[in-house]
Amino acid sequence: MNEPVLVAVDGGVLTITLNRPDKRNAINQAAKALIHDAIVELETNDDLRVGVITGTGPTFCAGMDLSESRAGIQNRLGGADGGFAGFVRYPRTKPVVAAVNGPALGGGFELVLACDLVVAVPTAWFALPEPQRGIIAGGGGALRLTQLLPRAIAREILLANGRLTAEQAERWGLLNRVVPPEALASTARELADAVCVGAPLAIAGTLAISQTIERGLEASAWDVNDAQVRGIRATEDAKEGATAFGEKRAPQWSGR
């Protein structure tokens, strides 16, 4: 149980559980590697049909572990490792359900945005506070949120440190269900089992069609995303943001 990520298989469903509750399930390099390996297993094992990702404790995921902030730069970029958490940019052909057991902020929200179906508890909330840390939501947050929400709502979250409650996220179509905590796992499993009823090739083909526009829009946008992330990460403000966060004080921005 000391592993940062737990992986379990039950029938055709592979469940990934973020298991760093003392760190609000923040993603470090070890967690990223385990998530990536699990997604590869989901994709390559013909007996597996759908994935579920959830967390232990009161928080779904607080994003990147800032204690590994230098390594975390690579967590947010693309490549064969799947981008942030080894997941957000992995080219999946099988659906994944997010079972959001609490707040999902920063990279945690980006994990949710990368999933295909989402169930959450009423106490869950969603935010992308990266600019207040001097950085960019470069794991798909800045890129995907404006595709999924009305522009004004997305911009408030991205630029003004806005947040969505579970009720608001359901209203705007980001969630499939809001359920009591005791029903979270069973509801996620019900959705996963419903996917498993379909023919494997038909599910994969349907997912591919539904992803066509998304991937087309994202293809060139990721290049801009990555260039901006690298550039911002090199600024004095990015260093100040991490330092101020660690020192629990308001950052002093220099614009450099």
Summary of the structure (lengths in Angstrom):
residues: 256
radius of gyration: 17.4
end to end distance: 43.4
largest distance: 55.9
contacts: 875
relative contact order: 0.13
helix: 51%
strand: 16%
